[in-house]
Amino acid sequence: MKYSEAVRQLEEIVEKMESDELDVDSLSQQLKTAQELIKLCKDKLTKTDKEIKELLESNK
């Protein structure tokens, strides 16, 4: 999954939570999904940061 897709899904979950569209059972599942999406985004950002630092170091 691409970073932008994960962020879009997270935004949708937040919108549903803010508008009280989720019942208790759905809320639990959506929170689990959000946790997975946040981890994916964090991992992608960490990987990208590392790659950028390596590129900058190799250009010195």
PyMOL Python script that loads the backbone (N, CA, C, O; Angstrom):
from pymol import cmd

cmd.read_pdbstr("""\
ATOM      1  N   MET A   1       0.850  -1.180   0.000  1.00  0.00           N
ATOM      2  CA  MET A   1       0.000   0.000   0.000  1.00  0.00           C
ATOM      3  C   MET A   1       0.897   1.245   0.000  1.00  0.00           C
ATOM      4  O   MET A   1       1.916   1.301   0.689  1.00  0.00           O
ATOM      5  N   LYS A   2       0.498   2.207  -0.768  1.00  0.00           N
ATOM      6  CA  LYS A   2       1.235   3.466  -0.830  1.00  0.00           C
ATOM      7  C   LYS A   2       0.926   4.316   0.406  1.00  0.00           C
ATOM      8  O   LYS A   2      -0.135   4.205   1.021  1.00  0.00           O
ATOM      9  N   TYR A   3       1.889   5.161   0.738  1.00  0.00           N
ATOM     10  CA  TYR A   3       1.754   6.053   1.889  1.00  0.00           C
ATOM     11  C   TYR A   3       0.499   6.916   1.757  1.00  0.00           C
ATOM     12  O   TYR A   3      -0.262   7.056   2.714  1.00  0.00           O
ATOM     13  N   SER A   4       0.285   7.487   0.586  1.00  0.00           N
ATOM     14  CA  SER A   4      -0.863   8.383   0.389  1.00  0.00           C
ATOM     15  C   SER A   4      -2.192   7.655   0.584  1.00  0.00           C
ATOM     16  O   SER A   4      -3.154   8.239   1.082  1.00  0.00           O
ATOM     17  N   GLU A   5      -2.245   6.395   0.197  1.00  0.00           N
ATOM     18  CA  GLU A   5      -3.468   5.606   0.385  1.00  0.00           C
ATOM     19  C   GLU A   5      -3.704   5.342   1.873  1.00  0.00           C
ATOM     20  O   GLU A   5      -4.835   5.421   2.352  1.00  0.00           O
ATOM     21  N   ALA A   6      -2.642   5.032   2.589  1.00  0.00           N
ATOM     22  CA  ALA A   6      -2.768   4.780   4.025  1.00  0.00           C
ATOM     23  C   ALA A   6      -3.249   6.038   4.744  1.00  0.00           C
ATOM     24  O   ALA A   6      -4.110   5.960   5.620  1.00  0.00           O
ATOM     25  N   VAL A   7      -2.704   7.183   4.385  1.00  0.00           N
ATOM     26  CA  VAL A   7      -3.118   8.449   5.002  1.00  0.00           C
ATOM     27  C   VAL A   7      -4.585   8.729   4.672  1.00  0.00           C
ATOM     28  O   VAL A   7      -5.342   9.172   5.535  1.00  0.00           O
ATOM     29  N   ARG A   8      -4.979   8.476   3.444  1.00  0.00           N
ATOM     30  CA  ARG A   8      -6.374   8.702   3.052  1.00  0.00           C
ATOM     31  C   ARG A   8      -7.312   7.831   3.894  1.00  0.00           C
ATOM     32  O   ARG A   8      -8.352   8.299   4.357  1.00  0.00           O
ATOM     33  N   GLN A   9      -6.940   6.570   4.088  1.00  0.00           N
ATOM     34  CA  GLN A   9      -7.766   5.672   4.897  1.00  0.00           C
ATOM     35  C   GLN A   9      -7.832   6.137   6.350  1.00  0.00           C
ATOM     36  O   GLN A   9      -8.884   6.068   6.987  1.00  0.00           O
ATOM     37  N   LEU A  10      -6.701   6.608   6.864  1.00  0.00           N
ATOM     38  CA  LEU A  10      -6.701   7.140   8.231  1.00  0.00           C
ATOM     39  C   LEU A  10      -7.628   8.345   8.349  1.00  0.00           C
ATOM     40  O   LEU A  10      -8.368   8.473   9.325  1.00  0.00           O
ATOM     41  N   GLU A  11      -7.587   9.213   7.367  1.00  0.00           N
ATOM     42  CA  GLU A  11      -8.461  10.391   7.375  1.00  0.00           C
ATOM     43  C   GLU A  11      -9.929   9.978   7.362  1.00  0.00           C
ATOM     44  O   GLU A  11     -10.751  10.595   8.040  1.00  0.00           O
ATOM     45  N   GLU A  12     -10.260   8.948   6.602  1.00  0.00           N
ATOM     46  CA  GLU A  12     -11.641   8.462   6.552  1.00  0.00           C
ATOM     47  C   GLU A  12     -12.082   7.922   7.910  1.00  0.00           C
ATOM     48  O   GLU A  12     -13.205   8.165   8.350  1.00  0.00           O
ATOM     49  N   ILE A  13     -11.187   7.190   8.566  1.00  0.00           N
ATOM     50  CA  ILE A  13     -11.512   6.648   9.888  1.00  0.00           C
ATOM     51  C   ILE A  13     -11.751   7.784  10.876  1.00  0.00           C
ATOM     52  O   ILE A  13     -12.710   7.742  11.647  1.00  0.00           O
ATOM     53  N   VAL A  14     -10.895   8.788  10.860  1.00  0.00           N
ATOM     54  CA  VAL A  14     -11.051   9.939  11.763  1.00  0.00           C
ATOM     55  C   VAL A  14     -12.371  10.651  11.493  1.00  0.00           C
ATOM     56  O   VAL A  14     -13.082  11.015  12.430  1.00  0.00           O
ATOM     57  N   GLU A  15     -12.703  10.851  10.225  1.00  0.00           N
ATOM     58  CA  GLU A  15     -13.970  11.509   9.886  1.00  0.00           C
ATOM     59  C   GLU A  15     -15.156  10.734  10.430  1.00  0.00           C
ATOM     60  O   GLU A  15     -16.090  11.325  10.971  1.00  0.00           O
ATOM     61  N   LYS A  16     -15.126   9.406  10.291  1.00  0.00           N
ATOM     62  CA  LYS A  16     -16.220   8.569  10.809  1.00  0.00           C
ATOM     63  C   LYS A  16     -16.307   8.665  12.326  1.00  0.00           C
ATOM     64  O   LYS A  16     -17.400   8.718  12.891  1.00  0.00           O
ATOM     65  N   MET A  17     -15.144   8.688  12.985  1.00  0.00           N
ATOM     66  CA  MET A  17     -15.145   8.785  14.442  1.00  0.00           C
ATOM     67  C   MET A  17     -15.694  10.137  14.894  1.00  0.00           C
ATOM     68  O   MET A  17     -16.479  10.207  15.839  1.00  0.00           O
ATOM     69  N   GLU A  18     -15.284  11.196  14.226  1.00  0.00           N
ATOM     70  CA  GLU A  18     -15.732  12.541  14.594  1.00  0.00           C
ATOM     71  C   GLU A  18     -17.221  12.750  14.353  1.00  0.00           C
ATOM     72  O   GLU A  18     -17.864  13.534  15.050  1.00  0.00           O
ATOM     73  N   SER A  19     -17.757  12.058  13.379  1.00  0.00           N
ATOM     74  CA  SER A  19     -19.175  12.236  13.067  1.00  0.00           C
ATOM     75  C   SER A  19     -20.059  11.177  13.735  1.00  0.00           C
ATOM     76  O   SER A  19     -21.250  11.072  13.441  1.00  0.00           O
ATOM     77  N   ASP A  20     -19.459  10.400  14.631  1.00  0.00           N
ATOM     78  CA  ASP A  20     -20.192   9.353  15.368  1.00  0.00           C
ATOM     79  C   ASP A  20     -20.881   8.350  14.453  1.00  0.00           C
ATOM     80  O   ASP A  20     -21.974   7.874  14.764  1.00  0.00           O
ATOM     81  N   GLU A  21     -20.252   8.026  13.331  1.00  0.00           N
ATOM     82  CA  GLU A  21     -20.826   7.054  12.397  1.00  0.00           C
ATOM     83  C   GLU A  21     -20.550   5.610  12.803  1.00  0.00           C
ATOM     84  O   GLU A  21     -21.130   4.689  12.228  1.00  0.00           O
ATOM     85  N   LEU A  22     -19.680   5.401  13.776  1.00  0.00           N
ATOM     86  CA  LEU A  22     -19.263   4.053  14.131  1.00  0.00           C
ATOM     87  C   LEU A  22     -19.928   3.595  15.424  1.00  0.00           C
ATOM     88  O   LEU A  22     -19.984   4.332  16.408  1.00  0.00           O
ATOM     89  N   ASP A  23     -20.438   2.350  15.399  1.00  0.00           N
ATOM     90  CA  ASP A  23     -20.921   1.778  16.646  1.00  0.00           C
ATOM     91  C   ASP A  23     -19.720   1.178  17.389  1.00  0.00           C
ATOM     92  O   ASP A  23     -18.599   1.208  16.881  1.00  0.00           O
ATOM     93  N   VAL A  24     -19.947   0.649  18.562  1.00  0.00           N
ATOM     94  CA  VAL A  24     -18.852   0.168  19.407  1.00  0.00           C
ATOM     95  C   VAL A  24     -18.053  -0.930  18.700  1.00  0.00           C
ATOM     96  O   VAL A  24     -16.823  -0.918  18.740  1.00  0.00           O
ATOM     97  N   ASP A  25     -18.728  -1.866  18.062  1.00  0.00           N
ATOM     98  CA  ASP A  25     -18.027  -2.954  17.390  1.00  0.00           C
ATOM     99  C   ASP A  25     -17.194  -2.440  16.214  1.00  0.00           C
ATOM    100  O   ASP A  25     -16.050  -2.858  16.031  1.00  0.00           O
ATOM    101  N   SER A  26     -17.753  -1.559  15.442  1.00  0.00           N
ATOM    102  CA  SER A  26     -17.030  -0.989  14.304  1.00  0.00           C
ATOM    103  C   SER A  26     -15.877  -0.118  14.772  1.00  0.00           C
ATOM    104  O   SER A  26     -14.811  -0.109  14.156  1.00  0.00           O
ATOM    105  N   LEU A  27     -16.084   0.609  15.854  1.00  0.00           N
ATOM    106  CA  LEU A  27     -15.050   1.487  16.382  1.00  0.00           C
ATOM    107  C   LEU A  27     -13.811   0.680  16.753  1.00  0.00           C
ATOM    108  O   LEU A  27     -12.691   1.079  16.436  1.00  0.00           O
ATOM    109  N   SER A  28     -14.003  -0.428  17.409  1.00  0.00           N
ATOM    110  CA  SER A  28     -12.887  -1.282  17.805  1.00  0.00           C
ATOM    111  C   SER A  28     -12.102  -1.748  16.587  1.00  0.00           C
ATOM    112  O   SER A  28     -10.873  -1.681  16.573  1.00  0.00           O
ATOM    113  N   GLN A  29     -12.800  -2.214  15.579  1.00  0.00           N
ATOM    114  CA  GLN A  29     -12.129  -2.694  14.364  1.00  0.00           C
ATOM    115  C   GLN A  29     -11.432  -1.555  13.634  1.00  0.00           C
ATOM    116  O   GLN A  29     -10.319  -1.727  13.137  1.00  0.00           O
ATOM    117  N   GLN A  30     -12.068  -0.407  13.565  1.00  0.00           N
ATOM    118  CA  GLN A  30     -11.471   0.735  12.880  1.00  0.00           C
ATOM    119  C   GLN A  30     -10.215   1.225  13.610  1.00  0.00           C
ATOM    120  O   GLN A  30      -9.257   1.661  12.972  1.00  0.00           O
ATOM    121  N   LEU A  31     -10.220   1.153  14.941  1.00  0.00           N
ATOM    122  CA  LEU A  31      -9.036   1.539  15.692  1.00  0.00           C
ATOM    123  C   LEU A  31      -7.876   0.579  15.433  1.00  0.00           C
ATOM    124  O   LEU A  31      -6.724   1.004  15.346  1.00  0.00           O
ATOM    125  N   LYS A  32      -8.177  -0.702  15.312  1.00  0.00           N
ATOM    126  CA  LYS A  32      -7.139  -1.684  14.980  1.00  0.00           C
ATOM    127  C   LYS A  32      -6.568  -1.400  13.588  1.00  0.00           C
ATOM    128  O   LYS A  32      -5.356  -1.451  13.382  1.00  0.00           O
ATOM    129  N   THR A  33      -7.440  -1.106  12.655  1.00  0.00           N
ATOM    130  CA  THR A  33      -7.006  -0.775  11.300  1.00  0.00           C
ATOM    131  C   THR A  33      -6.152   0.489  11.315  1.00  0.00           C
ATOM    132  O   THR A  33      -5.122   0.559  10.644  1.00  0.00           O
ATOM    133  N   ALA A  34      -6.581   1.475  12.077  1.00  0.00           N
ATOM    134  CA  ALA A  34      -5.830   2.726  12.170  1.00  0.00           C
ATOM    135  C   ALA A  34      -4.440   2.476  12.736  1.00  0.00           C
ATOM    136  O   ALA A  34      -3.467   3.063  12.262  1.00  0.00           O
ATOM    137  N   GLN A  35      -4.333   1.618  13.739  1.00  0.00           N
ATOM    138  CA  GLN A  35      -3.024   1.292  14.311  1.00  0.00           C
ATOM    139  C   GLN A  35      -2.101   0.697  13.250  1.00  0.00           C
ATOM    140  O   GLN A  35      -0.929   1.065  13.161  1.00  0.00           O
ATOM    141  N   GLU A  36      -2.631  -0.218  12.453  1.00  0.00           N
ATOM    142  CA  GLU A  36      -1.839  -0.845  11.399  1.00  0.00           C
ATOM    143  C   GLU A  36      -1.411   0.189  10.354  1.00  0.00           C
ATOM    144  O   GLU A  36      -0.272   0.170   9.888  1.00  0.00           O
ATOM    145  N   LEU A  37      -2.314   1.077   9.992  1.00  0.00           N
ATOM    146  CA  LEU A  37      -2.001   2.112   9.008  1.00  0.00           C
ATOM    147  C   LEU A  37      -0.956   3.090   9.534  1.00  0.00           C
ATOM    148  O   LEU A  37      -0.071   3.518   8.793  1.00  0.00           O
ATOM    149  N   ILE A  38      -1.058   3.441  10.809  1.00  0.00           N
ATOM    150  CA  ILE A  38      -0.074   4.343  11.416  1.00  0.00           C
ATOM    151  C   ILE A  38       1.303   3.694  11.424  1.00  0.00           C
ATOM    152  O   ILE A  38       2.302   4.355  11.139  1.00  0.00           O
ATOM    153  N   LYS A  39       1.363   2.419  11.743  1.00  0.00           N
ATOM    154  CA  LYS A  39       2.650   1.708  11.736  1.00  0.00           C
ATOM    155  C   LYS A  39       3.226   1.681  10.323  1.00  0.00           C
ATOM    156  O   LYS A  39       4.420   1.913  10.133  1.00  0.00           O
ATOM    157  N   LEU A  40       2.394   1.403   9.347  1.00  0.00           N
ATOM    158  CA  LEU A  40       2.847   1.380   7.956  1.00  0.00           C
ATOM    159  C   LEU A  40       3.408   2.740   7.554  1.00  0.00           C
ATOM    160  O   LEU A  40       4.479   2.817   6.952  1.00  0.00           O
ATOM    161  N   CYS A  41       2.696   3.805   7.881  1.00  0.00           N
ATOM    162  CA  CYS A  41       3.150   5.157   7.537  1.00  0.00           C
ATOM    163  C   CYS A  41       4.465   5.479   8.237  1.00  0.00           C
ATOM    164  O   CYS A  41       5.386   6.021   7.626  1.00  0.00           O
ATOM    165  N   LYS A  42       4.546   5.144   9.516  1.00  0.00           N
ATOM    166  CA  LYS A  42       5.762   5.421  10.275  1.00  0.00           C
ATOM    167  C   LYS A  42       6.949   4.661   9.674  1.00  0.00           C
ATOM    168  O   LYS A  42       8.037   5.218   9.530  1.00  0.00           O
ATOM    169  N   ASP A  43       6.738   3.402   9.329  1.00  0.00           N
ATOM    170  CA  ASP A  43       7.810   2.601   8.721  1.00  0.00           C
ATOM    171  C   ASP A  43       8.260   3.195   7.391  1.00  0.00           C
ATOM    172  O   ASP A  43       9.456   3.267   7.108  1.00  0.00           O
ATOM    173  N   LYS A  44       7.302   3.618   6.582  1.00  0.00           N
ATOM    174  CA  LYS A  44       7.652   4.211   5.282  1.00  0.00           C
ATOM    175  C   LYS A  44       8.415   5.516   5.460  1.00  0.00           C
ATOM    176  O   LYS A  44       9.377   5.776   4.737  1.00  0.00           O
ATOM    177  N   LEU A  45       7.997   6.333   6.409  1.00  0.00           N
ATOM    178  CA  LEU A  45       8.693   7.596   6.668  1.00  0.00           C
ATOM    179  C   LEU A  45      10.108   7.351   7.183  1.00  0.00           C
ATOM    180  O   LEU A  45      11.049   8.034   6.778  1.00  0.00           O
ATOM    181  N   THR A  46      10.252   6.385   8.069  1.00  0.00           N
ATOM    182  CA  THR A  46      11.574   6.051   8.604  1.00  0.00           C
ATOM    183  C   THR A  46      12.490   5.551   7.496  1.00  0.00           C
ATOM    184  O   THR A  46      13.654   5.946   7.420  1.00  0.00           O
ATOM    185  N   LYS A  47      11.970   4.693   6.646  1.00  0.00           N
ATOM    186  CA  LYS A  47      12.767   4.157   5.534  1.00  0.00           C
ATOM    187  C   LYS A  47      13.178   5.281   4.573  1.00  0.00           C
ATOM    188  O   LYS A  47      14.329   5.354   4.143  1.00  0.00           O
ATOM    189  N   THR A  48      12.236   6.139   4.249  1.00  0.00           N
ATOM    190  CA  THR A  48      12.523   7.251   3.338  1.00  0.00           C
ATOM    191  C   THR A  48      13.553   8.198   3.946  1.00  0.00           C
ATOM    192  O   THR A  48      14.456   8.662   3.249  1.00  0.00           O
ATOM    193  N   ASP A  49      13.426   8.485   5.234  1.00  0.00           N
ATOM    194  CA  ASP A  49      14.379   9.353   5.918  1.00  0.00           C
ATOM    195  C   ASP A  49      15.783   8.751   5.851  1.00  0.00           C
ATOM    196  O   ASP A  49      16.753   9.460   5.583  1.00  0.00           O
ATOM    197  N   LYS A  50      15.886   7.468   6.091  1.00  0.00           N
ATOM    198  CA  LYS A  50      17.179   6.787   6.036  1.00  0.00           C
ATOM    199  C   LYS A  50      17.781   6.871   4.630  1.00  0.00           C
ATOM    200  O   LYS A  50      18.970   7.151   4.473  1.00  0.00           O
ATOM    201  N   GLU A  51      16.956   6.627   3.614  1.00  0.00           N
ATOM    202  CA  GLU A  51      17.431   6.680   2.232  1.00  0.00           C
ATOM    203  C   GLU A  51      17.921   8.086   1.864  1.00  0.00           C
ATOM    204  O   GLU A  51      18.943   8.240   1.195  1.00  0.00           O
ATOM    205  N   ILE A  52      17.188   9.094   2.303  1.00  0.00           N
ATOM    206  CA  ILE A  52      17.580  10.481   2.010  1.00  0.00           C
ATOM    207  C   ILE A  52      18.912  10.808   2.684  1.00  0.00           C
ATOM    208  O   ILE A  52      19.794  11.410   2.072  1.00  0.00           O
ATOM    209  N   LYS A  53      19.048  10.411   3.940  1.00  0.00           N
ATOM    210  CA  LYS A  53      20.305  10.669   4.648  1.00  0.00           C
ATOM    211  C   LYS A  53      21.474   9.980   3.967  1.00  0.00           C
ATOM    212  O   LYS A  53      22.556  10.555   3.846  1.00  0.00           O
ATOM    213  N   GLU A  54      21.254   8.733   3.517  1.00  0.00           N
ATOM    214  CA  GLU A  54      22.325   8.009   2.809  1.00  0.00           C
ATOM    215  C   GLU A  54      22.692   8.705   1.499  1.00  0.00           C
ATOM    216  O   GLU A  54      23.870   8.801   1.155  1.00  0.00           O
ATOM    217  N   LEU A  55      21.706   9.181   0.782  1.00  0.00           N
ATOM    218  CA  LEU A  55      21.979   9.895  -0.466  1.00  0.00           C
ATOM    219  C   LEU A  55      22.752  11.184  -0.212  1.00  0.00           C
ATOM    220  O   LEU A  55      23.694  11.505  -0.937  1.00  0.00           O
ATOM    221  N   LEU A  56      22.356  11.909   0.802  1.00  0.00           N
ATOM    222  CA  LEU A  56      23.048  13.153   1.126  1.00  0.00           C
ATOM    223  C   LEU A  56      24.480  12.896   1.574  1.00  0.00           C
ATOM    224  O   LEU A  56      25.378  13.669   1.242  1.00  0.00           O
ATOM    225  N   GLU A  57      24.699  11.845   2.306  1.00  0.00           N
ATOM    226  CA  GLU A  57      26.045  11.496   2.767  1.00  0.00           C
ATOM    227  C   GLU A  57      26.935  11.052   1.600  1.00  0.00           C
ATOM    228  O   GLU A  57      28.134  11.332   1.584  1.00  0.00           O
ATOM    229  N   SER A  58      26.344  10.367   0.639  1.00  0.00           N
ATOM    230  CA  SER A  58      27.142   9.875  -0.493  1.00  0.00           C
ATOM    231  C   SER A  58      27.534  11.008  -1.442  1.00  0.00           C
ATOM    232  O   SER A  58      28.455  10.851  -2.243  1.00  0.00           O
ATOM    233  N   ASN A  59      26.846  12.139  -1.360  1.00  0.00           N
ATOM    234  CA  ASN A  59      27.150  13.284  -2.207  1.00  0.00           C
ATOM    235  C   ASN A  59      28.187  14.223  -1.599  1.00  0.00           C
ATOM    236  O   ASN A  59      28.544  15.229  -2.212  1.00  0.00           O
ATOM    237  N   LYS A  60      28.668  13.909  -0.416  1.00  0.00           N
ATOM    238  CA  LYS A  60      29.652  14.790   0.225  1.00  0.00           C
ATOM    239  C   LYS A  60      31.044  14.500  -0.265  1.00  0.00           C
ATOM    240  O   LYS A  60      31.998  15.146   0.168  1.00  0.00           O
TER     241      LYS A  60
END
""", "prot")
cmd.dss("prot")
cmd.show_as("cartoon", "prot")
cmd.util.cbc("prot")
cmd.orient("prot")
